[in-house]
């Protein structure tokens, strides 16, 4: 498999993943809604698509040996109105269904689909010391419903003889964007902002390991079905924030608890995901043979300081 077609390739994970893929000798084609877009990376090109208008560059589809599906509206970017909740769902489900419909109608050589998913599949921790595993049912809350539909849409590729792997991603630690960048922002002012009580468990993954997991899924035929894309050692929000503060500021910071009620007032329904404690197991992907570079939070935050 030498040519990888990526949806959502201009996002946080997509950019890093494109770099890692090209470093390994792959050619990357990123689907974009912009008709004229170019890349500064060697062996990365863009192809146009428009899901609403049902158009896609068929040459790009025919060139692809594999597809990585990252597309999706940002979960925390806007207030969860009914309209935006529909956008969160449709931007994940309708996009991959459109591609699979085009593959069904046209000759192609796609062998594997690796789709993003999220640990929003799981609910709140209720059993002490329990780690959520891939066999558990999807939560009935909004993000659980989204993840279930997201994965089901990806699984429709199985009918085309395509191997499907879904990576249920935890909180991605990266300096370029996402939740971790927001966690770090108050440190500019010497403030370590602990969310609520700080006791909520955070199942995290370093962006470098996450991208390596996507490549591992492409190259390893045993990677079929759902896998938790999290590091083996989750931590409390308090530990994550204080270790980040220590790495960035040394001893020059002040821990401050941000009250849960304030977070709820600011974010509304989205606050559930910020405050939720979800302890997720990485055992399945480890058993398949994936080797983490960043097993513990100390190594991850020191790399990103």
KOLLUM-445504 format. One record per residue: residue number from 1; x, z, y of N, C-alpha, C in turn. Coordinates in steps of 0.2 Angstrom, whole numbers, m for minus. Atoms other than C-alpha are relative to their C-alpha. Example, Ala and Ser with C-alpha at 12.3 -4.5 7.8 and 13.67 -1.06 7.14 Angstrom:
2
(r 1 (4 0 m6) (62 39 m22) (4 0 6))
(r 2 (m4 m1 m6) (68 36 m5) (m4 3 5))
END
This chain:
305
(r 1 (4 0 m6) (0 0 0) (4 0 6))
(r 2 (m5 1 m6) (9 m6 16) (m4 0 6))
(r 3 (4 0 m7) (m5 m8 29) (m6 5 0))
(r 4 (5 m5 0) (m16 6 34) (m4 m1 6))
(r 5 (4 1 m5) (m31 4 44) (m3 7 2))
(r 6 (2 m6 m2) (m36 19 55) (m5 0 5))
(r 7 (5 m1 m5) (m52 24 64) (2 7 3))
(r 8 (m2 m6 m4) (m49 37 78) (7 1 0))
(r 9 (m7 m1 0) (m31 33 78) (3 1 7))
(r 10 (m3 m2 m7) (m29 37 97) (0 7 1))
(r 11 (1 m7 m1) (m33 55 95) (6 4 m2))
(r 12 (m5 m5 1) (m22 70 92) (3 m1 m6))
(r 13 (m2 1 7) (m20 68 73) (2 m7 m1))
(r 14 (m2 7 1) (m20 49 74) (6 m2 3))
(r 15 (m6 2 m3) (m6 47 86) (6 3 m5))
(r 16 (m6 m3 4) (6 59 76) (0 m4 m7))
(r 17 (0 3 7) (0 51 59) (3 m7 0))
(r 18 (m3 7 0) (4 33 65) (7 0 1))
(r 19 (m8 m1 m1) (22 39 70) (3 1 m7))
(r 20 (m2 m2 6) (24 47 53) (0 m6 m5))
(r 21 (1 6 4) (17 31 44) (5 m5 1))
(r 22 (m5 5 m2) (28 19 53) (7 2 m2))
(r 23 (m6 m2 2) (43 30 50) (1 m1 m8))
(r 24 (0 1 7) (39 28 31) (0 m7 m2))
(r 25 (0 7 1) (38 9 33) (m6 m3 m1))
(r 26 (6 3 0) (20 7 34) (m2 m4 6))
(r 27 (3 3 m6) (11 m5 46) (m7 3 1))
(r 28 (6 m3 m2) (m3 3 55) (m4 m4 5))
(r 29 (5 3 m4) (m19 m5 62) (m5 5 3))
(r 30 (5 m5 m3) (m29 6 74) (m6 m4 2))
(r 31 (6 3 m3) (m47 1 77) (m2 3 6))
(r 32 (1 m2 m7) (m51 2 95) (m6 m3 3))
(r 33 (6 3 m4) (m67 m1 106) (3 m4 6))
(r 34 (m3 4 m5) (m55 m8 119) (2 m7 m2))
(r 35 (m1 7 3) (m53 m27 117) (8 m1 1))
(r 36 (m7 2 m1) (m35 m27 124) (4 7 0))
(r 37 (m4 m6 0) (m24 m12 119) (6 m1 m4))
(r 38 (m6 1 3) (m6 m12 114) (3 7 m1))
(r 39 (m4 m6 2) (6 1 106) (7 m1 2))
(r 40 (m7 0 m1) (23 6 111) (4 1 m7))
(r 41 (m3 m1 6) (27 10 93) (0 m7 m4))
(r 42 (m1 6 5) (34 m3 81) (m4 1 m6))
(r 43 (4 0 6) (23 m8 67) (m7 3 1))
(r 44 (7 m2 m2) (7 m2 76) (m3 m5 4))
(r 45 (4 5 m4) (m6 m14 82) (m7 2 0))
(r 46 (7 m2 m1) (m24 m13 87) (m4 m6 m2))
(r 47 (6 5 1) (m40 m22 82) (m6 3 3))
(r 48 (6 m2 m3) (m56 m22 90) (m6 1 m4))
(r 49 (6 m1 3) (m72 m15 84) (m6 3 4))
(r 50 (5 m3 m4) (m89 m10 91) (m6 1 m5))
(r 51 (5 m2 5) (m101 m1 79) (m7 m1 2))
(r 52 (7 1 m3) (m116 m2 90) (m2 m7 0))
(r 53 (1 7 0) (m114 m21 91) (1 m3 m6))
(r 54 (m2 2 7) (m109 m22 73) (5 m6 0))
(r 55 (m6 4 0) (m93 m31 76) (6 3 m2))
(r 56 (m6 m3 2) (m76 m29 69) (5 m6 m2))
(r 57 (m5 5 2) (m60 m39 67) (1 0 m7))
(r 58 (0 0 8) (m62 m45 49) (7 m2 m2))
(r 59 (m7 1 2) (m43 m50 49) (3 6 m1))
(r 60 (m2 m7 1) (m39 m32 51) (m2 3 m7))
(r 61 (3 m3 6) (m51 m27 37) (4 m3 m6))
(r 62 (m3 3 6) (m43 m40 25) (7 1 m1))
(r 63 (m7 m1 1) (m26 m35 29) (1 7 m3))
(r 64 (m1 m7 1) (m29 m16 25) (1 1 m8))
(r 65 (0 m2 7) (m23 m9 9) (m3 7 m1))
(r 66 (3 m6 1) (m30 8 13) (m3 2 7))
(r 67 (3 m2 m7) (m41 16 27) (0 8 0))
(r 68 (0 m7 m1) (m39 33 35) (m6 1 6))
(r 69 (5 0 m5) (m55 38 44) (0 7 4))
(r 70 (0 m6 m4) (m53 50 58) (m5 0 6))
(r 71 (4 1 m5) (m66 44 70) (m5 6 1))
(r 72 (5 m5 0) (m78 57 77) (0 3 7))
(r 73 (0 m3 m7) (m84 64 94) (2 7 0))
(r 74 (m3 m6 0) (m75 80 99) (m6 6 m1))
(r 75 (5 m5 2) (m85 95 92) (m1 5 6))
(r 76 (0 m5 m5) (m80 107 107) (0 m3 7))
(r 77 (0 3 m7) (m80 94 121) (m6 1 5))
(r 78 (6 0 m4) (m98 95 127) (m5 5 m3))
(r 79 (6 m5 2) (m113 107 126) (m4 m4 m6))
(r 80 (3 3 6) (m122 105 110) (m7 m1 1))
(r 81 (7 2 m1) (m138 97 116) (m2 m4 m6))
(r 82 (2 4 6) (m148 88 103) (3 m7 0))
(r 83 (m3 7 0) (m142 71 109) (8 1 m2))
(r 84 (m7 0 2) (m124 77 108) (2 2 m7))
(r 85 (m1 m1 7) (m126 84 91) (m1 m6 m4))
(r 86 (1 7 4) (m133 67 85) (7 m4 1))
(r 87 (m6 4 m1) (m117 59 93) (6 3 m5))
(r 88 (m5 m3 5) (m106 71 83) (m1 m2 m7))
(r 89 (2 2 7) (m115 67 67) (1 m8 m1))
(r 90 (0 7 0) (m117 48 70) (7 m3 0))
(r 91 (m7 3 m1) (m99 45 76) (5 1 m6))
(r 92 (m3 m1 6) (m93 51 59) (m3 m4 m6))
(r 93 (4 3 6) (m106 45 47) (m1 m8 1))
(r 94 (1 7 m1) (m111 28 55) (6 m4 0))
(r 95 (m6 4 m1) (m93 22 58) (2 m2 m7))
(r 96 (m3 2 7) (m87 23 40) (m5 m4 m4))
(r 97 (5 5 4) (m104 16 33) (0 m7 3))
(r 98 (0 7 m3) (m102 1 45) (6 m3 m4))
(r 99 (m6 3 3) (m84 m2 38) (m1 m1 m7))
(r 100 (1 1 7) (m90 0 20) (m5 m6 m1))
(r 101 (5 6 0) (m104 m12 23) (4 m7 1))
(r 102 (m4 6 m1) (m92 m25 30) (5 m1 m6))
(r 103 (m4 1 6) (m80 m22 15) (m4 m3 m6))
(r 104 (4 2 6) (m95 m25 3) (m2 m8 1))
(r 105 (2 7 m2) (m99 m42 12) (6 m5 0))
(r 106 (m6 4 m1) (m81 m48 13) (6 2 m5))
(r 107 (m6 m1 4) (m65 m50 2) (4 5 3))
(r 108 (m4 m5 m3) (m54 m35 4) (5 2 m6))
(r 109 (m5 m3 5) (m39 m26 m5) (1 7 1))
(r 110 (0 m7 m1) (m43 m8 0) (0 4 m6))
(r 111 (0 m4 7) (m38 4 m14) (m2 7 1))
(r 112 (2 m7 m2) (m41 21 m5) (m2 1 7))
(r 113 (2 m2 m6) (m50 29 8) (1 8 1))
(r 114 (m1 m7 m1) (m44 46 15) (m4 1 7))
(r 115 (4 m1 m6) (m57 53 27) (1 8 2))
(r 116 (0 m7 m3) (m56 68 38) (m7 4 m2))
(r 117 (6 m4 1) (m68 82 35) (2 7 4))
(r 118 (m1 m6 m4) (m68 100 42) (m2 7 m4))
(r 119 (2 m6 3) (m68 118 36) (m7 3 3))
(r 120 (7 m2 m2) (m85 119 46) (m4 m1 m6))
(r 121 (4 0 6) (m91 115 28) (m2 7 m2))
(r 122 (1 m6 2) (m90 133 25) (m3 5 5))
(r 123 (3 m5 m5) (m99 148 33) (4 5 2))
(r 124 (m4 m6 m2) (m94 165 39) (2 4 m6))
(r 125 (m2 m4 5) (m84 176 29) (m5 6 m1))
(r 126 (4 m6 1) (m95 189 20) (2 4 m6))
(r 127 (m3 m4 5) (m85 195 5) (7 1 1))
(r 128 (m7 m2 m1) (m69 205 8) (5 m4 m4))
(r 129 (m6 3 3) (m53 196 3) (m2 m7 m4))
(r 130 (2 7 4) (m63 180 m3) (3 m6 4))
(r 131 (m3 7 m3) (m55 163 0) (m5 m5 m2))
(r 132 (4 6 1) (m67 148 2) (4 m5 m4))
(r 133 (m3 5 4) (m63 135 m11) (m5 m6 0))
(r 134 (3 6 m1) (m68 117 m12) (m7 m1 m4))
(r 135 (5 0 5) (m81 120 m26) (m7 3 4))
(r 136 (6 m4 m3) (m93 130 m14) (m4 m5 4))
(r 137 (5 4 m4) (m109 123 m6) (1 0 7))
(r 138 (m1 0 m8) (m109 117 12) (m5 5 3))
(r 139 (3 m5 m4) (m115 130 24) (m7 m4 3))
(r 140 (6 3 m3) (m133 127 31) (0 m1 8))
(r 141 (0 1 m7) (m128 128 49) (2 m7 2))
(r 142 (m1 7 m2) (m125 113 60) (7 m3 m2))
(r 143 (m7 3 2) (m106 110 56) (0 m1 m7))
(r 144 (1 1 7) (m110 112 38) (m4 m6 m2))
(r 145 (4 6 2) (m123 99 38) (4 m6 2))
(r 146 (m4 6 m2) (m112 87 48) (6 m1 m5))
(r 147 (m6 2 5) (m97 89 35) (m3 m2 m6))
(r 148 (3 2 6) (m109 87 21) (m2 m8 0))
(r 149 (2 7 m1) (m116 70 28) (7 m4 1))
(r 150 (m6 4 m1) (m98 65 33) (3 m2 m7))
(r 151 (m3 1 6) (m91 67 16) (m4 m4 m5))
(r 152 (4 4 5) (m106 59 7) (0 m7 3))
(r 153 (m1 7 m2) (m104 44 18) (7 m3 m2))
(r 154 (m6 2 3) (m86 43 13) (0 m2 m7))
(r 155 (0 1 7) (m90 44 m5) (m4 m6 m2))
(r 156 (4 7 2) (m101 28 m4) (6 m5 m1))
(r 157 (m5 5 2) (m84 19 m5) (1 0 m8))
(r 158 (m1 m1 8) (m83 25 m24) (m4 m6 m3))
(r 159 (3 6 3) (m96 11 m27) (3 m6 0))
(r 160 (m4 6 m1) (m84 m2 m21) (7 1 m4))
(r 161 (m7 0 4) (m70 4 m33) (5 3 4))
(r 162 (m5 m2 m5) (m61 13 m19) (1 8 m2))
(r 163 (m1 m7 0) (m53 30 m22) (m1 4 6))
(r 164 (2 m4 m6) (m59 43 m10) (3 7 0))
(r 165 (m3 m7 0) (m50 59 m4) (m3 2 7))
(r 166 (3 m3 m7) (m58 70 10) (4 7 1))
(r 167 (m4 m6 m2) (m47 83 19) (m4 4 5))
(r 168 (4 m5 m5) (m57 98 26) (5 4 4))
(r 169 (m5 m2 m4) (m46 102 40) (m2 6 4))
(r 170 (1 m6 m4) (m43 119 48) (2 m1 7))
(r 171 (m2 0 m7) (m38 124 66) (7 m4 0))
(r 172 (m6 4 m1) (m24 111 70) (5 3 5))
(r 173 (m4 m3 m5) (m9 119 78) (5 m6 3))
(r 174 (m4 5 m3) (m1 106 90) (0 1 8))
(r 175 (m1 m1 m7) (5 106 108) (m4 m5 4))
(r 176 (3 6 m4) (m3 89 113) (m7 1 1))
(r 177 (7 m1 m1) (m21 95 112) (m3 4 m5))
(r 178 (4 m4 5) (m35 103 102) (0 7 2))
(r 179 (1 m7 m2) (m39 122 101) (6 3 1))
(r 180 (m6 m4 m1) (m21 128 100) (3 m1 7))
(r 181 (m2 1 m7) (m17 120 117) (m4 5 4))
(r 182 (5 m5 m4) (m32 130 124) (2 7 m1))
(r 183 (m2 m7 2) (m26 146 115) (6 1 5))
(r 184 (m6 m1 m4) (m9 144 124) (m1 0 7))
(r 185 (0 1 m7) (m15 139 141) (1 7 4))
(r 186 (m1 m6 m4) (m17 157 148) (7 3 0))
(r 187 (m7 m3 0) (1 161 143) (4 m3 6))
(r 188 (m3 2 m6) (6 151 159) (0 6 5))
(r 189 (1 m5 m5) (0 166 168) (2 7 m3))
(r 190 (m2 m6 3) (7 179 156) (m5 3 m4))
(r 191 (6 m3 3) (m10 182 148) (0 m3 m7))
(r 192 (1 2 7) (m12 182 129) (m8 1 m2))
(r 193 (7 m1 0) (m31 179 127) (m3 1 m7))
(r 194 (3 m1 7) (m38 187 111) (m7 m1 0))
(r 195 (7 1 m1) (m55 181 107) (m4 5 m4))
(r 196 (4 m5 3) (m68 194 104) (4 6 m2))
(r 197 (m3 m5 3) (m62 208 93) (7 m2 m3))
(r 198 (m7 3 2) (m47 197 87) (0 0 m8))
(r 199 (0 m1 7) (m52 201 69) (m2 m6 m4))
(r 200 (2 6 4) (m59 184 64) (6 m4 m3))
(r 201 (m6 3 4) (m48 175 51) (0 m8 3))
(r 202 (m1 7 m2) (m41 158 57) (4 m3 m6))
(r 203 (m3 4 5) (m37 145 43) (3 m6 4))
(r 204 (m4 4 m4) (m24 135 52) (4 m5 m4))
(r 205 (m5 4 3) (m13 120 48) (5 m3 6))
(r 206 (m4 3 m5) (2 113 58) (m1 m7 0))
(r 207 (2 7 m1) (m1 95 64) (5 m4 m5))
(r 208 (m5 4 4) (15 89 55) (m2 1 m8))
(r 209 (2 0 7) (9 96 38) (m6 m4 m1))
(r 210 (6 4 1) (m8 89 41) (1 m8 m1))
(r 211 (m2 7 0) (m1 72 44) (3 m2 m7))
(r 212 (m3 0 7) (10 74 28) (m5 0 m5))
(r 213 (5 0 6) (m6 78 18) (m4 m7 0))
(r 214 (3 6 0) (m14 62 24) (4 m6 m4))
(r 215 (m4 5 3) (1 52 18) (1 2 m8))
(r 216 (0 m2 7) (2 62 2) (m6 m2 m4))
(r 217 (6 2 3) (m16 58 m1) (0 m8 m1))
(r 218 (0 7 1) (m13 39 1) (4 m2 m6))
(r 219 (m5 2 5) (2 39 m11) (m1 3 m7))
(r 220 (1 m4 6) (m5 51 m24) (m7 m1 m3))
(r 221 (6 2 3) (m18 45 m36) (m4 6 m2))
(r 222 (3 m7 2) (m22 63 m41) (m4 3 6))
(r 223 (4 m3 m5) (m29 66 m24) (m7 m4 1))
(r 224 (6 3 0) (m47 62 m26) (m5 6 0))
(r 225 (5 m5 m1) (m62 72 m20) (2 4 6))
(r 226 (0 m4 m6) (m62 86 m7) (6 5 m1))
(r 227 (m6 m4 m1) (m46 96 m2) (0 4 6))
(r 228 (m1 m4 m6) (m44 110 10) (7 m1 3))
(r 229 (m6 1 m4) (m31 105 23) (1 6 5))
(r 230 (m2 m6 m3) (m25 122 28) (6 3 m3))
(r 231 (m6 m3 2) (m9 132 27) (m2 6 m5))
(r 232 (1 m5 5) (m8 145 13) (m1 7 2))
(r 233 (0 m7 m2) (m8 160 24) (m4 0 7))
(r 234 (4 m1 m6) (m23 162 36) (2 6 4))
(r 235 (m2 m6 m4) (m21 175 50) (m6 2 4))
(r 236 (5 m1 m5) (m32 184 62) (1 m3 6))
(r 237 (m1 3 m7) (m35 177 79) (5 4 4))
(r 238 (m5 m4 m4) (m26 192 86) (7 m1 m2))
(r 239 (m7 1 3) (m11 189 75) (3 m7 3))
(r 240 (m2 7 m3) (m11 170 80) (2 0 7))
(r 241 (m1 0 m7) (m12 174 98) (6 4 2))
(r 242 (m6 m4 m2) (1 188 99) (6 m3 m3))
(r 243 (m7 3 3) (14 178 88) (1 m6 4))
(r 244 (m1 6 m4) (11 163 99) (3 2 7))
(r 245 (m3 m3 m7) (14 174 115) (7 2 m1))
(r 246 (m7 m2 2) (29 181 107) (5 m5 0))
(r 247 (m5 6 1) (37 164 103) (1 m3 7))
(r 248 (m1 4 m6) (33 157 120) (2 4 6))
(r 249 (m2 m4 m6) (35 172 132) (5 6 m1))
(r 250 (m4 m5 1) (46 184 123) (m5 7 0))
(r 251 (4 m7 m1) (40 202 128) (m4 m1 7))
(r 252 (3 1 m7) (33 195 145) (m7 m3 0))
(r 253 (8 2 0) (14 194 142) (m4 6 m1))
(r 254 (5 m5 0) (m1 205 143) (m6 m2 m5))
(r 255 (6 2 5) (m14 205 128) (m6 2 4))
(r 256 (6 m2 m3) (m31 204 135) (m6 m3 m5))
(r 257 (5 2 4) (m47 203 124) (m6 m3 4))
(r 258 (6 4 m4) (m60 190 130) (m6 2 m4))
(r 259 (6 m2 3) (m77 198 126) (m4 m5 m3))
(r 260 (5 5 4) (m88 189 113) (m5 m2 4))
(r 261 (6 2 m4) (m102 190 125) (2 m5 5))
(r 262 (m2 4 m5) (m92 181 138) (1 m7 m3))
(r 263 (m1 7 3) (m88 167 126) (m6 m3 m2))
(r 264 (7 3 1) (m106 165 121) (m3 m2 6))
(r 265 (3 2 m6) (m111 164 139) (3 m7 2))
(r 266 (m4 6 m2) (m98 150 142) (m1 m6 m4))
(r 267 (0 6 5) (m100 140 126) (m7 m1 m3))
(r 268 (6 1 3) (m117 143 120) (0 0 m7))
(r 269 (0 0 7) (m120 138 102) (7 m2 m3))
(r 270 (m7 2 2) (m102 131 101) (4 7 m1))
(r 271 (m4 m6 1) (m96 149 102) (0 3 m7))
(r 272 (0 m2 7) (m101 152 84) (7 m2 m3))
(r 273 (m6 3 3) (m86 141 79) (6 3 2))
(r 274 (m6 m4 m3) (m74 150 91) (1 7 m3))
(r 275 (0 m7 2) (m79 167 85) (0 1 m8))
(r 276 (1 0 8) (m82 163 66) (6 2 m4))
(r 277 (m5 m2 5) (m71 171 53) (m1 m4 m6))
(r 278 (0 4 6) (m67 158 39) (6 0 m3))
(r 279 (m6 m1 4) (m54 162 26) (0 m6 m6))
(r 280 (0 6 4) (m50 146 17) (6 m1 m5))
(r 281 (m6 0 5) (m39 143 1) (3 m7 1))
(r 282 (m4 6 1) (m25 130 0) (3 m1 m7))
(r 283 (m3 1 6) (m22 132 m18) (m1 m7 m4))
(r 284 (1 6 4) (m30 116 m24) (5 m6 2))
(r 285 (m5 5 m2) (m18 105 m14) (7 1 m2))
(r 286 (m7 m2 3) (m3 115 m19) (0 m1 m7))
(r 287 (0 2 7) (m8 113 m37) (2 m7 m1))
(r 288 (m1 7 1) (m8 94 m35) (8 m2 2))
(r 289 (m7 1 m2) (10 96 m28) (2 m1 7))
(r 290 (m1 0 m7) (9 96 m10) (5 6 2))
(r 291 (m5 m6 m2) (24 106 m2) (0 1 7))
(r 292 (0 m2 m7) (21 114 15) (6 1 3))
(r 293 (m6 m2 m4) (34 114 28) (m1 7 4))
(r 294 (2 m6 m4) (25 128 38) (m5 4 m4))
(r 295 (4 m5 4) (18 141 26) (m3 6 4))
(r 296 (2 m6 m4) (17 155 38) (0 m1 7))
(r 297 (1 1 m7) (12 157 56) (6 1 4))
(r 298 (m6 m1 m4) (29 163 62) (4 m7 1))
(r 299 (m4 6 0) (37 146 57) (m4 m5 4))
(r 300 (4 5 m3) (23 136 64) (0 1 8))
(r 301 (0 m1 m8) (22 144 82) (7 0 3))
(r 302 (m7 0 m2) (41 145 83) (2 m8 1))
(r 303 (m2 7 m1) (42 126 80) (m4 m3 6))
(r 304 (4 3 m5) (28 123 93) (1 4 7))
(r 305 (m1 m3 m6) (35 135 107) (2 m4 6))
END
